[in-house]
Amino acid sequence: MFGTYHSKKPDIDNLVKTVLDAANKHIWIDDGQIVSMVTEKRYVREPKILMTVEEV
């Protein structure tokens, strides 16, 4: 099961919003600056968030 997609709650849009809002004024001025993103929810052994930020 590890590595397969997770389609249960919490909803991915709620997870993403939490992370983006938390990074406001720390990684970027406002999350309105974000122009592109790819998101996935997968079953893993240890809960984590992996994020790559690139300036364009």
C-alpha positions, 0 to 999 in steps of 0.5 A: 500500500505504501506509495499508492495514492491516498483518496480519503480525507483530508482533502488535498485542497485543504492540506495545500491551503494550510501549507501555503498559508503557513509559508506566507511571509516566510518563503514568499510574501503572499501565496497569491504569487504562486503560479504553478504547483503539482500535488499528490497524496500518497500512503507513506511510512512517516507523514511528511510534506515535500516542497520544492520552491523555484523563483520564476 
